[in-house]
Amino acid sequence: MDDLPVATLDEVIDGYLRHVTIERGLSANTLAAYRRDLGRYAAWLAAAGIQRPEEISETQIGAFTRQLETLPEAGVTAKPLAATSVARIVSSVRGLHRFLAEEGTTATDAAREVRPPKLGMRLPKAITMAQMTTLLESTGGDDPIALRDRALLELLYATGARVSEVVALNVDDVGSDDDFVRVVGKGSKQRIVPVGSFARAALDTYLVRVRPLFSARGKATPALFLGLRGDRLSRQGAWLVIQSAAKRAGLETHISPHTFRHSFATHLITGGADVRVVQDLLGHASVTTTQIYTQVTADTLRDMYQTAHPRAR
């Protein structure tokens, strides 16, 4: 141990965050979550009188993970941390200690045997094709805002892209001579996704009749979707567009940006698309992530069978 480099907890956490940012190409939101989780861990260790990583033992990490179950969610004092939040924090801690051992900052990986809580499978929340049609058609009209919003919503459903990916699109990512869009996903990985005729028509109308109008109000920007002042439409702005459309459609279920992504995948698989094709379209690194949508459609088939078959029950 005498030959091991000496570093403070804050220093090694900063080093780890730099490492994962470069190695994995983390988004700003993911990096912020890592920093928040490890900041909580460092504060707990400091309160226990632990200042350096080599002082941390498996017993102490176990004590930290157990007390997580008694902590409140951020901003909700009466609600304990959800199992998903606990699992995420434990995963962050495990990643930190694995990095420390690999870099030689500590002699061993103190968190090697620590396991996050098991989580039940959460099925994505998709809406039906009829509900999606109602949602999209609720954004009608010929005014510039309505035409932009219709193009945004049609593109979200046509591509299954994350809302952050869609608002990050530039005009050059949506060629006028083809029916594809170039999306940059997690880890700066690019993928090419087809755009259907409805989305293509809505985009063409927006690009010809609306975007030049909005662009003239602000500084030059390559952004595809613009706000009223001519700047790039933000994620929050896109969220407001979705909420407004859901309210007009009168849908009782909660609609979020991810509802479009989940519905895109579910409707494709229901229509017979191969799960690996859907994996590529969504930009999933592993097909296991995509296979959850096959479970969604299987559950739907079972419900329909039990409702319709005279001897199902």
Helices and strands as residue ranges (DSSP letters): H 9-24, H 28-47, G 53-55, H 58-68, E 72-73, E 76-80, H 83-103, H 129-137, H 144-159, H 163-167, G 171-173, E 180-184, G 186-188, E 190-194, H 197-209, H 211-215, H 235-249, H 257-270, H 275-282, H 287-290, H 292-308
